Amino acid sequence: MSITNQQVAGHAFLRALYPDEYFPDPLLDKGRDILLRLCERIEAERPADLAALYVLGEAATEEFNRLQEEFWAAGSEIETMARDEIARDFQFVASAYGFADADLEELLAERDW
């Protein structure tokens, strides 16, 4: 499925992390793909309210939790800069799909990074 939301389609996810060699590009690509899958699920399932959006956010957050293991194995981690960038992108996604009032802490409640 391709993204139909033009605002999302033109967004460079995790943009601030790519120039930093501490974050391996292949793992950032996986993180970008998690965010894109979240967008695809939002477009396919069309959550009716914040509760439904939070369920989708939980699934994407759990994918990032699993990705953390790969960062550690590569000598990196989802640390402060990465956490902030991921959170900004989650907030961007919520806003782009009409959920500007989404609580970021609730959207990322399952994170362990």
N, C-alpha and C positions, 0 to 999 in steps of 0.2 A: 504494500500500500504506500502511496506517495502522500506527502503532506500537502493539504489543500490550503491551509491557512498561510497566506502570503507573508505575513509578519514573521511567522515561525520558519517558513521555508528559506527566508533570507537571513536568518540569525546564525551567527557563528558561535556555536556552543563551546564552552570552556576556553574561549579565545585567549584569555589572559594567562592560561597555563601553558600553552604550546611553546611560547618562546623560552620557557624555563627548562633547562636540560634536566633538572631534578625529576621532572615528570615525563616518563617515557611516552612518546607519541602513540605507540600502539595501544597503551592502556588508556590514554586520553581519548583515542578513537573509540574504544569500548565504552567509555563514559558518555561520549557524545551519542553513541548508538543507543544507550539506555534512555537518554533524554528524548531522542527521536522516537523510540518505541513508546514512550509515555505519550508523546504527541499523537502518534498513530492510534493509540488506545483511546485517547480522549476523543479524537475525531470519529472513531468507529463506535464507541459506546455512548458518546454524548452524555456525560454525567449531568443529571438534572439538578444537583445541588452540591454544596460543599462536602457533605458526608460522602457522596459518591466519588468526588474528586479525590478526597483523602484516601480512599481505598486504592485508587490508581497510584497515588503518590507513594503509598506504603509499599506497593510492589516494586516500584522503581527504586525506592530507597533501599530495599532489601537487596536489589541487584548491585547497588553501589557498595553495600556491606560486603558482599561476596568479592567484589572487585578489589576491595582493600587488601585482601590476601595476596593478590597478584602484585599490587604495588609494593608490599613488604618484600615479596620474593625478588623484586627488581631493585631493591635498595632504596625505595621511595615510600611515601605514605600519603594518605589523604590528610594533610595537615592544615593549619589555619588558612593559608592562602587558597588551597584547593577547596576546603569546606565552604569558604565564603563565595568562591566562584560557582560551585555547584548549587549552593543555596540561591544565589542571584538567578541562575538559570531556571531553577524550579519556580521561583517567583515570577520570572518572565513568562514561563509556560502558563502558569495559572492565569496571569493577567491577559495574555494573548488569547485565551479561550474564554474570557468573560468572567473570570473569578478573581478580580483585582482585590477583593476583600478576604481572600484565602489567608489563613493564619499559617505562616511559614513553619512555625514550630510544630503545628499539627500535621502539615504536609510532610515534614521530615521526621516525624515522631519516632520512627523505627530505626533511625540511624545509630550506628555504633562507631562513628568516626568523628 
